[in-house]
Amino acid sequence: MGATFTVTKIEFKRLLSSFKVSDKNIDDILAQIDKSYKHINAVSLAEQLQKFGLKQSEITNIFRRIGIDDITISNMFDVLEEQKIKSTFGRLVELSVE
């Protein structure tokens, strides 16, 4: 099981706001966290933040402020990149077996 990092909802909202994440997007993330028993997968969060327009350096900064070390952050981005490659590769290659 991976490491768990804890941050209060108010701190988290303030942190995301400081990186110009819109209130609507913050509310969407918090709603997702509430639905999953106050937890979120960090790789999924990074992916969501990228979709909101944040750069990798900004996301890294957010994770550092939560207390996640650089090696773990780097590993999360590796996983995210691998997921993107697999999904793109799946769309490019079609195999028919007869």
C-alpha positions in Angstrom: 0.0 0.0 0.0 1.3 3.5 -0.8 1.9 6.3 1.6 -0.9 8.5 2.9 -0.6 12.2 3.2 -3.1 14.3 5.1 -4.2 17.9 4.6 -7.2 19.7 5.9 -10.0 20.6 3.4 -9.4 24.3 4.1 -5.6 24.1 3.6 -6.2 22.1 0.4 -8.7 24.6 -1.0 -6.4 27.5 -0.1 -3.4 25.7 -1.7 -5.3 25.0 -5.0 -6.6 28.6 -5.0 -3.1 29.9 -4.7 -2.3 28.2 -8.0 -5.3 29.8 -9.7 -7.5 26.7 -9.8 -11.1 27.9 -10.1 -13.6 27.5 -7.3 -15.7 25.3 -9.5 -12.8 22.9 -10.2 -11.8 22.9 -6.5 -15.4 22.0 -5.6 -15.3 19.2 -8.2 -12.2 17.8 -6.6 -13.5 18.1 -3.1 -16.8 16.4 -4.1 -14.8 13.5 -5.6 -12.7 13.3 -2.4 -15.9 13.2 -0.3 -17.4 10.5 -2.4 -14.3 8.3 -1.9 -14.2 8.4 1.9 -11.9 11.5 2.0 -9.2 10.0 -0.2 -7.9 10.6 -3.7 -5.3 8.9 -5.7 -2.4 11.3 -6.2 -1.9 10.2 -9.8 -5.5 10.9 -10.6 -5.3 14.2 -8.9 -2.2 15.2 -10.9 -4.1 14.2 -14.1 -7.1 16.2 -13.1 -4.9 19.3 -12.3 -3.2 18.9 -15.7 -6.6 19.0 -17.4 -7.4 22.2 -15.5 -4.3 23.7 -17.1 -1.7 23.5 -14.4 1.9 22.8 -15.5 3.9 19.8 -14.1 6.1 22.3 -12.1 3.0 23.7 -10.4 1.5 20.3 -9.6 4.9 19.3 -8.2 4.8 22.4 -6.0 1.4 21.5 -4.7 2.5 18.0 -3.8 5.7 19.3 -2.1 3.6 21.6 0.0 1.4 18.7 1.1 4.6 16.9 2.2 5.3 14.5 -0.7 8.9 13.9 -1.4 10.5 14.5 -4.9 11.1 10.8 -5.6 7.5 10.0 -5.0 6.3 12.9 -7.1 8.6 11.8 -9.9 7.3 8.3 -9.7 3.7 9.6 -9.9 4.4 11.5 -13.0 6.1 8.4 -14.5 2.9 6.4 -13.8 0.8 9.2 -15.4 3.0 9.4 -18.5 2.9 5.6 -18.8 -0.9 5.7 -18.6 -1.1 8.3 -21.3 1.2 6.2 -23.6 -0.8 3.1 -23.0 -4.1 4.8 -23.8 -2.7 6.4 -26.9 -1.1 3.2 -28.1 -4.4 1.4 -27.6 -6.1 3.9 -29.9 -3.4 3.6 -32.6 -3.1 -0.1 -32.8 -5.9 -2.4 -33.7 -5.5 -6.2 -33.8 -7.8 -8.6 -35.6 -7.4 -12.3 -34.9 -9.2 -14.7 -37.1 
